[in-house]
């Protein structure tokens, strides 16, 4: 009786070992263009994506404009160095507003260095994807991006002026 039971268990055990060995030795190589970046970002000692001294996203919330004139300002995302709100009208998302601490992404400051345009006294620049932004205190990028064709550059400028830019300038 034990011999019959052993005859059933041994093949199942051998098959399980065979599957385990072949699955770990034949793993496919990741050919994704992001594979190297993923590897580098997860290694010990890798440069963090967000600088340690980046402002907490929650500290930006008080500087966003309030709902007005048929527009609803709705919190969307908040993390260290970044906060984002959606701007909705008639139940439709027409724009996204954000504040970004560029201490983690200093390249974001470059587009403002040659700017001749100012909004609220701060250098302004157009960004890809129908977005307009200002750089406050050479550190904080405040941006409004259109999500609907009806929300024009003039609308973006108007909403940028509704931010408490002087309050953002007081951040250290």
Secondary structure as GFF3:
##gff-version 3
##sequence-region A 1 172
A	DSSP	alpha_helix	2	25	.	.	.	ID=ss1
A	DSSP	alpha_helix	35	42	.	.	.	ID=ss2
A	DSSP	three_ten_helix	57	63	.	.	.	ID=ss3
A	DSSP	beta_strand	71	79	.	.	.	ID=ss4
A	DSSP	beta_strand	82	89	.	.	.	ID=ss5
A	DSSP	beta_strand	92	101	.	.	.	ID=ss6
A	DSSP	alpha_helix	107	113	.	.	.	ID=ss7
A	DSSP	beta_strand	118	119	.	.	.	ID=ss8
A	DSSP	beta_strand	122	127	.	.	.	ID=ss9
A	DSSP	beta_strand	131	136	.	.	.	ID=ss10
A	DSSP	beta_strand	140	146	.	.	.	ID=ss11
A	DSSP	alpha_helix	153	162	.	.	.	ID=ss12
A	DSSP	alpha_helix	165	169	.	.	.	ID=ss13
###
